[in-house]
Amino acid sequence: MNTNEIPKAHPELLEALHRQDEKAQQMKLSQDFTEKVMEKVKSTPKKSSLFTLRSSLQKIAAISLAAVFLSGIAFAAWHVFSFRKEQPTVMSTPNSQHSALTSVPDSLVTFDGLRLDSILTIVGTHYSKVVRFRNEEARELRISTTWNRNQSLPEFLSILNEFDGLLLCTEHDTIFVETLAVEDEE
């Protein structure tokens, strides 16, 4: 990232900061404040009055801007991190109209016909693991299953290992996936 680029911020945070900026621009100085500034100007020696007034006004402006900025950040943080009603998370497959992933508030996530690489990316992120496929056939497998976010990773992987020809295991911070040759039963 170049030093002159601004990183993208959360849209709600930007909106809150814009609202605070508008409020700050609409603020008017009180008559009492203006009188105090004028008394200060009159009481300063004429030789350095312009310099003293300028530095005083700069300090006042800096303090005011800092207060407005900090209140905007506090408001935005409260808004972003405040308790919200948990809404279902929905991910769709590109070629279908139905929901491929549905999350309900009780920690259950249902994957419906979602690709294995997508499922494991979501699950791996939850457990702070990366996913590596030892052969590419497994990536595009479409699976329907349910995952409880409160269960351990080995429990979930054992459920996926019940699918024929699929072998998942963990080593350190990585989930390894491979397909095995399945013998036909006759």
Solvent accessible surface area in square Angstrom, and as a share of the most:
residue,aa,sasa,rsa
1,M,171,0.76
2,N,95,0.49
3,T,149,0.87
4,N,130,0.67
5,E,87,0.39
6,I,156,0.79
7,P,83,0.52
8,K,206,0.87
9,A,41,0.32
10,H,91,0.41
11,P,100,0.63
12,E,52,0.23
13,L,53,0.27
14,L,77,0.38
15,E,97,0.44
16,A,0,0.00
17,L,50,0.25
18,H,114,0.51
19,R,80,0.29
20,Q,26,0.12
21,D,72,0.37
22,E,99,0.45
23,K,121,0.51
24,A,25,0.20
25,Q,133,0.59
26,Q,133,0.59
27,M,129,0.58
28,K,177,0.75
29,L,132,0.66
30,S,66,0.42
31,Q,127,0.56
32,D,81,0.42
33,F,55,0.23
34,T,58,0.34
35,E,84,0.37
36,K,124,0.52
37,V,27,0.15
38,M,97,0.43
39,E,114,0.51
40,K,104,0.44
41,V,42,0.24
42,K,160,0.68
43,S,87,0.56
44,T,21,0.12
45,P,93,0.58
46,K,191,0.81
47,K,199,0.84
48,S,47,0.30
49,S,27,0.17
50,L,134,0.67
51,F,150,0.63
52,T,40,0.23
53,L,44,0.22
54,R,147,0.54
55,S,32,0.21
56,S,30,0.19
57,L,76,0.38
58,Q,111,0.49
59,K,134,0.57
60,I,60,0.31
61,A,50,0.39
62,A,59,0.46
63,I,124,0.63
64,S,56,0.36
65,L,118,0.59
66,A,49,0.38
67,A,59,0.46
68,V,30,0.17
69,F,116,0.48
70,L,113,0.56
71,S,56,0.36
72,G,0,0.00
73,I,67,0.34
74,A,62,0.48
75,F,75,0.31
76,A,0,0.00
77,A,39,0.30
78,W,162,0.57
79,H,71,0.32
80,V,29,0.16
81,F,168,0.70
82,S,33,0.21
83,F,197,0.82
84,R,140,0.51
85,K,170,0.72
86,E,95,0.43
87,Q,136,0.60
88,P,79,0.50
89,T,73,0.42
90,V,88,0.50
91,M,80,0.36
92,S,71,0.46
93,T,14,0.08
94,P,124,0.78
95,N,146,0.75
96,S,35,0.23
97,Q,184,0.82
98,H,92,0.41
99,S,41,0.26
100,A,1,0.00
101,L,6,0.03
102,T,48,0.28
103,S,7,0.05
104,V,58,0.33
105,P,88,0.55
106,D,94,0.49
107,S,22,0.14
108,L,65,0.32
109,V,6,0.03
110,T,62,0.36
111,F,1,0.00
112,D,60,0.31
113,G,22,0.22
114,L,10,0.05
115,R,76,0.28
116,L,0,0.00
117,D,24,0.12
118,S,36,0.23
119,I,0,0.00
120,L,0,0.00
121,T,80,0.46
122,I,50,0.25
123,V,0,0.00
124,G,1,0.01
125,T,101,0.59
126,H,91,0.41
127,Y,46,0.17
128,S,94,0.60
129,K,54,0.23
130,V,67,0.39
131,V,27,0.16
132,R,136,0.49
133,F,25,0.10
134,R,121,0.44
135,N,43,0.22
136,E,106,0.48
137,E,113,0.50
138,A,0,0.00
139,R,85,0.31
140,E,118,0.53
141,L,74,0.37
142,R,128,0.47
143,I,11,0.06
144,S,67,0.43
145,T,19,0.11
146,T,64,0.37
147,W,4,0.01
148,N,51,0.26
149,R,69,0.25
150,N,119,0.61
151,Q,34,0.15
152,S,51,0.33
153,L,11,0.05
154,P,90,0.57
155,E,90,0.40
156,F,0,0.00
157,L,8,0.04
158,S,60,0.39
159,I,64,0.33
160,L,0,0.00
161,N,53,0.27
162,E,140,0.63
163,F,81,0.34
164,D,126,0.65
165,G,16,0.16
166,L,8,0.04
167,L,68,0.34
168,L,5,0.02
169,C,46,0.27
170,T,55,0.32
171,E,84,0.38
172,H,175,0.78
173,D,84,0.44
174,T,16,0.09
175,I,0,0.00
176,F,42,0.17
177,V,0,0.00
178,E,40,0.18
179,T,32,0.19
180,L,89,0.44
181,A,106,0.82
182,V,84,0.48
183,E,155,0.69
184,D,127,0.66
185,E,171,0.77
186,E,210,0.94
